[in-house]
Amino acid sequence: MSKIDLKDKVVLIAGGGKNLGGLLSRNFAAKGAKLAIHYNSDSSKVASEETLAAVKAAGGEGFLYQGDLTKVENITKFFDEAISKYGGIDVAINTVGMVLKKPFEDTTEAEYDTMFAINSKVAYFFIQEAGRKLNDNGKLCTIVTSLLAAYTGLYSTYAGAKAPVEHFTRMASKEFGGRGISVTAVGPGPMDTPFFYGQESDDAVAYHKSASALGGLTDIKDIAPLIEFLVTDGWWITGQTIFANGGYTTR
């Protein structure tokens, strides 16, 4: 199985309404896929509707699903709705995440719980549901962060909550491999999206732009092709976390 024809394949994307997820939704639709597009809150509704309109304008088919995925039943409902509409799921991608930049000593219990719910719990149960419900030879990818390879402070709950996803990815790849399912994680550098700027001062933004060997922040247009490769021709890569950040961090 060296190539995957995306025509009429079903791609399910958590956080698929905007930013990187929105770009992936558009790109997969242009290649003939059917899209199941999740978004979390009303603040993302307009952008998600625009993404769905773009999907349909490209000749694709898709639907929107709104839900808080920290409630595991909503992950189950999302997968079940896609199966109900399209008969199965071939690719599942989780782009959901939340950043908190804060000193260790100032972080509250509530902030810790929220960060681990969004960045770790959602990832775990998304992978679990994909393992149960992806078609044989399906593909599964989770977005993590290049901070997993960084030596820095202030991101303890963000990097800490994303770190377990590396282990989830390795173990799921072993458990799901018998059905031909590949499981990967991608760690972008700081991405040039609103997701990034809300946490950073102007000085920090300038630093992040200068820190990568190739210069500048990560452009979602440079990350999307890697994810598309991993869930198509790159299916033989499994159990791996790939750092794609222009030389921002490395191992």
Buried (B, 14 or more C-beta within 10 A) or exposed (E): EEEBEBEEBBBBBBBBBBBBBBBBBBBBBBBBBBBBBBBBEEEBBEBBBBBBEBBEEBEBBBBBBBBEBBBBEBBBBBBEBBBEEBEEBBBBBBBBBBBBBBEEEEBEEEEBEBBBBBBBBBBBBBBBBBBEBBBEEBBBBBBBBBBBBBEEEBBBBBBBBBBBBBEBBBEBBEBBEEEBBBBBBBBBBBBBBEBBBEBBEEEBBEEBEEBBEEEBBBBBEBBBEBBBEBBBEBBEBBBBBBBBBBEBBEE
